[in-house]
Amino acid sequence: MAIINLENYNASLKDIYLITGQGVTSNIYVFGGETITIVDSGNGAEENRIIPQLKEIFSKIPNVSKTILTHFHFDHIGGLDELMESYVLDIIIHKEEVPFLRDMNIKRLKEINAGDKIVMGEYLFDVIHTPGHSPGSVCLYEKKTKFLISGDTVFPNGSFGRYDFPFGNHKALLQSLKRLTEIDVKAMLPGHGLPTFSKVNQQIKLSFMAAKSYF
């Protein structure tokens, strides 16, 4: 695993860290502050344990208050067990996917909906419902700094999420990508791969056009 301090690449992204993992696993974004918020939790494999990385970032065991999940796929939720063993934390996911996690006996579930606001550290995010990759996929948009946590909906360089998993929908994904072309994005923090900080709007439009021609 590797830890990347995103402030080193964009001064607006203060107290935000990216934890990358090994194998098929999501990026994990860590937001500092009085309490810590984590976005996605990786696949839960031993080589992708989260707590040791948090200790390295903060030089102690921090107080994690909540985890926000961009969607319910295994490579984004597998690390929940580790987090729940160490913390009493809220687990936040779009209402469409709450039942999937409830069936897994995950407690302290809180649902989010399109248009909701979420505070993470010093940032205030708008929840954008972006179905297609999964029914409850969400992106999180911070208006002040104009950065987007894009989950598996859209990726840099004209890429976009798969829709051929169970509950995927290519028409919904196309509409979600179109919605993302309508916002101003200066930095994209995707669910896999490295963030991008240059010509992000153009990259999202490329993703939409590629999906439109593909479908």
matplotlib code that plots the C-alpha trace (Angstrom):
import matplotlib.pyplot as plt

x = [0.0, 1.0, -0.1, -0.3, -0.8, -3.0, -2.0, 1.4, -0.4, -3.1, -2.9, -6.7, -6.8, -5.6, -5.6, -6.8, -4.8, -5.1, -4.4, -3.8, -3.9, -2.8, -5.0, -8.6, -9.3, -10.7, -8.8, -9.4, -9.6, -8.9, -10.1, -8.4, -9.8, -11.0, -12.6, -11.6, -13.8, -13.0, -14.4, -14.5, -12.6, -10.9, -11.3, -10.4, -7.4, -4.6, -2.2, -4.7, -5.4, -6.4, -5.5, -1.7, -2.0, -4.0, -1.4, 1.3, -0.6, -1.5, 1.2, -1.5, -4.8, -7.2, -10.9, -12.8, -16.4, -17.8, -17.2, -18.9, -19.2, -19.5, -21.3, -21.6, -19.2, -16.9, -13.7, -15.1, -16.7, -14.4, -12.5, -15.6, -15.0, -11.6, -13.0, -16.0, -13.7, -11.8, -14.4, -18.1, -18.7, -21.6, -21.6, -23.1, -24.4, -27.1, -30.6, -30.7, -27.9, -28.8, -30.6, -27.5, -25.4, -28.2, -28.3, -24.6, -25.5, -23.7, -24.9, -25.1, -26.2, -27.2, -28.7, -27.9, -29.9, -29.2, -28.8, -27.8, -24.8, -21.9, -19.2, -15.8, -13.1, -13.3, -15.1, -18.8, -19.9, -23.0, -24.2, -24.8, -26.6, -24.9, -26.5, -25.3, -22.2, -24.5, -28.0, -26.8, -23.5, -22.7, -20.2, -19.3, -18.7, -17.1, -18.2, -15.7, -12.6, -14.4, -13.1, -15.1, -14.9, -16.0, -16.2, -16.5, -18.7, -16.0, -12.3, -9.5, -8.6, -12.0, -12.7, -16.0, -17.3, -18.4, -22.2, -22.1, -22.1, -25.4, -27.7, -25.7, -27.5, -25.8, -28.5, -28.4, -24.6, -24.8, -27.2, -25.0, -22.0, -24.0, -24.9, -21.2, -20.3, -22.6, -20.5, -17.1, -14.4, -10.8, -9.7, -11.0, -10.5, -11.5, -12.3, -9.3, -6.2, -4.5, -6.3, -6.1, -5.8, -5.5, -8.3, -10.7, -13.9, -12.5, -11.7, -15.2, -16.7, -14.4, -15.8, -19.4, -18.7, -16.9, -19.8, -22.3, -20.5, -20.0, -23.6]
y = [0.0, 3.6, 6.9, 10.0, 13.4, 15.1, 18.6, 18.0, 17.9, 20.5, 23.1, 23.1, 19.5, 20.1, 17.2, 14.7, 11.5, 8.7, 5.2, 2.9, -0.9, -4.1, -6.2, -5.5, -2.9, 0.7, 3.8, 4.9, 8.7, 9.9, 13.3, 14.7, 17.0, 16.6, 13.3, 11.3, 10.5, 7.7, 7.3, 3.7, 0.9, -1.3, -5.0, -6.0, -8.2, -8.5, -6.6, -3.7, -3.2, 0.3, 0.8, 0.6, 3.3, 5.6, 5.2, 6.2, 9.3, 10.5, 9.0, 7.6, 5.8, 8.5, 8.9, 7.8, 9.0, 7.8, 6.0, 7.0, 4.4, 5.4, 2.1, -1.4, -3.5, -5.8, -3.9, -0.8, -2.3, -5.2, -3.1, -2.3, -5.3, -3.9, -0.5, -1.7, -3.8, -0.6, 2.1, 2.9, 4.7, 5.6, 3.8, 6.0, 4.8, 5.8, 4.6, 2.3, 0.2, 0.2, -3.2, -4.9, -3.9, -4.6, -8.2, -8.4, -7.5, -4.2, -1.9, 1.8, 2.3, 5.8, 6.5, 9.5, 10.8, 13.1, 16.7, 15.8, 17.6, 15.8, 17.4, 15.8, 17.7, 21.3, 20.5, 20.4, 18.0, 17.7, 14.2, 13.5, 10.2, 8.6, 5.2, 3.0, 1.2, 0.2, 1.5, 3.6, 4.9, 8.4, 11.1, 13.7, 17.3, 20.1, 23.4, 25.7, 23.8, 22.2, 18.7, 15.5, 12.2, 10.1, 6.5, 4.1, 6.3, 8.2, 7.9, 10.2, 10.2, 9.5, 6.2, 5.3, 2.6, -0.9, -1.5, -5.3, -6.2, -7.3, -4.3, -2.2, -0.2, 1.4, 3.9, 5.1, 5.4, 7.5, 9.9, 10.0, 10.9, 13.6, 15.1, 15.2, 17.2, 20.0, 20.8, 22.5, 20.2, 21.1, 17.9, 14.3, 11.7, 8.4, 5.1, 3.4, 4.8, 8.2, 11.5, 14.0, 17.8, 19.1, 19.7, 17.6, 19.0, 17.9, 14.5, 14.0, 15.1, 12.6, 9.9, 10.9, 11.0, 7.6, 6.1, 7.7, 6.2, 2.9, 2.5]
z = [0.0, -0.5, 1.1, -1.0, 0.6, -2.0, -0.8, -2.4, -5.7, -5.2, -2.4, -2.1, -0.9, 2.7, 5.1, 2.5, 1.9, -0.6, 0.4, -2.5, -2.3, -3.9, -6.3, -7.1, -4.4, -4.3, -3.4, 0.1, 0.8, 4.3, 5.5, 8.6, 11.2, 14.8, 13.7, 10.6, 7.7, 5.3, 1.8, 0.7, 2.5, -0.1, -0.4, 3.2, 2.3, 4.8, 2.6, 2.4, 6.1, 6.9, 10.5, 10.1, 7.3, 9.6, 12.3, 9.8, 8.6, 12.1, 14.3, 16.5, 16.3, 15.2, 16.0, 12.8, 13.0, 9.7, 6.5, 3.2, 0.5, -3.1, -3.8, -2.4, -4.5, -2.6, -3.5, -1.8, 1.3, 2.2, 4.8, 6.8, 9.1, 10.1, 10.8, 12.7, 15.0, 16.0, 15.9, 16.6, 13.3, 11.0, 7.6, 5.0, 1.6, -0.9, 0.1, -3.0, -1.6, 2.1, 1.8, 0.4, 3.4, 5.8, 4.5, 5.4, 9.0, 8.9, 11.7, 12.1, 8.5, 7.5, 4.0, 1.8, -1.1, -4.1, -2.9, 0.6, 2.2, 3.9, 6.0, 5.8, 7.7, 6.5, 3.4, 2.5, -0.2, -2.3, -2.9, -6.6, -7.4, -10.4, -11.0, -13.8, -12.4, -9.5, -8.6, -5.7, -7.0, -5.8, -6.6, -4.0, -5.2, -3.2, -4.7, -3.0, -4.3, -7.2, -6.6, -7.3, -5.6, -8.6, -7.3, -10.2, -12.3, -14.1, -14.4, -15.8, -19.5, -20.9, -19.0, -17.2, -15.0, -16.0, -16.3, -16.9, -13.2, -11.6, -11.2, -13.6, -16.2, -19.3, -20.0, -16.4, -16.6, -19.7, -18.0, -15.0, -17.1, -18.8, -15.4, -14.5, -17.6, -16.3, -13.2, -13.0, -11.8, -11.1, -9.5, -9.8, -7.1, -8.7, -7.1, -8.9, -10.3, -9.6, -9.2, -11.9, -11.6, -15.2, -17.7, -15.7, -17.3, -20.7, -19.4, -18.1, -21.4, -23.2, -20.9, -21.8, -25.5, -25.3, -23.5, -25.9, -28.9, -27.2, -26.3]

ax = plt.figure().add_subplot(projection="3d")
ax.plot(x, y, z, "-o")
ax.set_aspect("equal")
plt.show()
